[in-house]
C-alpha cells in the first residue's frame, strides 16, 4: 500500500496551529501532534521525565509530582543553552514516535503538527510543508489575550522560532490566519481537497 502523503503543519506561536489541526481532524485526516507527544513523554515516571528532572533539578516538579510546564517554558525560552539541552532530550524521542505512527497509518494523507519543524530540521519527515502565516504583532496580541504571558517570555519564544520570512520561504503551502474563522476554515477545506488529489499521484514519499 502507498504510504500516506505527510503534510508538515507549522507556524509561530499563536498562529492557529491547533485550530487548523482540529479542522483537518474533523475532515477525517489523521493528525499527529508533536506537542501532544512531548507532553506524553514527560509524564511522571517516564524515562524522559526522569532525564529532564535530572538535567534541570527537582524544582521543576510541581506539588502533584508532575513537570511544571509553565516554569520549564519560562526557563528554556530565556536561556537558549538550556532550551537546547531540553530539545536534546525530547526531540529524538518525539521524532521516533512520529515515524512509528506514520508507518502505522492507512490513510491517503496525514498531518504532522510540529511547531519547530523548520528550527529542528525535521523537514525530511514530511512531503509538504504547510505554514500558517500571521503578522508578528498579531501573534503577540493573541498570546497576551489567550494566557496573559508577559512580553519578555513572548519575545523569547519568538526569537527561538524561525522568522516569518524564513517560514514563508520554506513553505509549499501557506494559510493566512490574519482574518476570521470562516476564512481560515475555507482555506483548510481547499487544502484538504488538494492533498487528497496529491495523495493519489506518484509523488515520491520522503518517509518511505
Secondary structure as the mmCIF struct_conf table of DSSP 4:
data_model
#
loop_
_struct_conf.conf_type_id
_struct_conf.id
_struct_conf.beg_label_comp_id
_struct_conf.beg_label_asym_id
_struct_conf.beg_label_seq_id
_struct_conf.end_label_comp_id
_struct_conf.end_label_asym_id
_struct_conf.end_label_seq_id
HELX_LH_PP_P HELX_LH_PP_P1 UNK A 2 UNK A 4
STRN STRN1 UNK A 5 UNK A 11
BEND BEND1 UNK A 12 UNK A 12
TURN_TY1_P TURN_TY1_P1 UNK A 13 UNK A 14
BEND BEND2 UNK A 15 UNK A 16
HELX_RH_AL_P HELX_RH_AL_P1 UNK A 17 UNK A 26
TURN_TY1_P TURN_TY1_P2 UNK A 27 UNK A 28
STRN STRN2 UNK A 30 UNK A 33
HELX_RH_AL_P HELX_RH_AL_P2 UNK A 34 UNK A 41
TURN_TY1_P TURN_TY1_P3 UNK A 42 UNK A 42
BEND BEND3 UNK A 43 UNK A 43
TURN_TY1_P TURN_TY1_P4 UNK A 44 UNK A 45
BEND BEND4 UNK A 46 UNK A 46
HELX_RH_AL_P HELX_RH_AL_P3 UNK A 47 UNK A 56
HELX_RH_3T_P HELX_RH_3T_P1 UNK A 58 UNK A 60
STRN STRN3 UNK A 61 UNK A 61
TURN_TY1_P TURN_TY1_P5 UNK A 63 UNK A 64
BEND BEND5 UNK A 65 UNK A 66
STRN STRN4 UNK A 67 UNK A 67
HELX_RH_AL_P HELX_RH_AL_P4 UNK A 69 UNK A 76
TURN_TY1_P TURN_TY1_P6 UNK A 77 UNK A 78
HELX_RH_AL_P HELX_RH_AL_P5 UNK A 80 UNK A 103
TURN_TY1_P TURN_TY1_P7 UNK A 104 UNK A 104
BEND BEND6 UNK A 107 UNK A 108
STRN STRN5 UNK A 109 UNK A 113
TURN_TY1_P TURN_TY1_P8 UNK A 115 UNK A 121
HELX_RH_3T_P HELX_RH_3T_P2 UNK A 123 UNK A 125
BEND BEND7 UNK A 127 UNK A 127
STRN STRN6 UNK A 128 UNK A 133
HELX_RH_AL_P HELX_RH_AL_P6 UNK A 136 UNK A 147
HELX_RH_AL_P HELX_RH_AL_P7 UNK A 151 UNK A 160
BEND BEND8 UNK A 161 UNK A 161
HELX_LH_PP_P HELX_LH_PP_P2 UNK A 162 UNK A 163
HELX_RH_AL_P HELX_RH_AL_P8 UNK A 164 UNK A 170
BEND BEND9 UNK A 172 UNK A 172
STRN STRN7 UNK A 173 UNK A 176
BEND BEND10 UNK A 178 UNK A 179
HELX_RH_AL_P HELX_RH_AL_P9 UNK A 181 UNK A 199
TURN_TY1_P TURN_TY1_P9 UNK A 200 UNK A 200
BEND BEND11 UNK A 201 UNK A 201
HELX_LH_PP_P HELX_LH_PP_P3 UNK A 203 UNK A 205
TURN_TY1_P TURN_TY1_P10 UNK A 206 UNK A 207
#
